[in-house]
Amino acid sequence: MIHFPRKVLLVEIERRCAECDARNRVGLTKDEAASYLGFECERCEAWNSDSLQQKDVPDWCSEIGQAD
């Protein structure tokens, strides 16, 4: 039997690549959102440094972006 651990998706954000202007949809779990530093473009594979803003996360998730 193969077991795939399930993680709850917290938020999906949309970003544009700085290199090729492709639209990228990035799905993040709670843990990934807390440590989010950017994304790799799906089209050109360029790394895009980024951070989440308060408007990017749901109101009920106030702990994102706060220091532990």
C-alpha positions in Angstrom: 0.0 0.0 0.0 1.3 3.4 -0.9 0.5 6.3 1.5 0.7 9.9 0.4 0.6 12.3 3.4 -2.0 15.0 2.9 -1.3 18.6 3.7 -4.1 21.2 3.8 -3.7 23.9 1.2 -3.8 27.2 3.0 -3.6 29.7 0.2 -3.1 30.0 -3.6 -1.4 33.1 -4.9 -0.8 34.3 -8.4 2.5 35.9 -9.4 4.1 37.1 -12.6 7.6 36.1 -13.6 10.1 38.9 -13.7 11.9 37.3 -16.7 9.2 36.2 -19.0 6.0 37.7 -17.5 4.3 34.3 -17.4 1.4 34.0 -14.9 2.2 31.5 -12.1 -0.2 30.1 -9.6 1.6 29.0 -6.4 -0.2 26.8 -3.8 1.1 26.9 -0.3 0.5 24.9 2.9 0.5 26.7 6.2 4.2 25.7 6.8 5.2 26.7 3.3 3.5 30.1 3.6 5.3 30.8 6.8 8.7 30.3 5.1 7.8 31.5 1.6 10.7 33.4 -0.1 9.8 33.1 -3.8 8.9 30.8 -6.6 10.3 29.1 -9.7 8.6 30.1 -13.0 6.7 27.3 -14.6 7.6 28.5 -18.1 11.2 29.6 -18.0 12.3 28.1 -14.6 13.8 31.4 -13.4 13.8 32.0 -9.6 11.7 35.0 -8.5 12.4 36.3 -5.0 9.1 37.2 -3.4 7.3 37.5 0.0 3.7 37.3 1.2 1.8 40.4 2.1 -1.1 40.5 4.6 -3.5 40.8 1.6 -2.2 37.5 0.2 -3.3 35.3 3.2 -6.8 34.7 4.6 -8.0 36.8 7.5 -8.3 33.7 9.7 -4.6 33.0 9.3 -3.0 35.9 11.3 0.1 34.0 12.3 1.7 34.1 8.8 4.6 36.4 8.7 4.9 36.7 12.4 8.1 35.7 14.2 8.0 32.6 16.3 
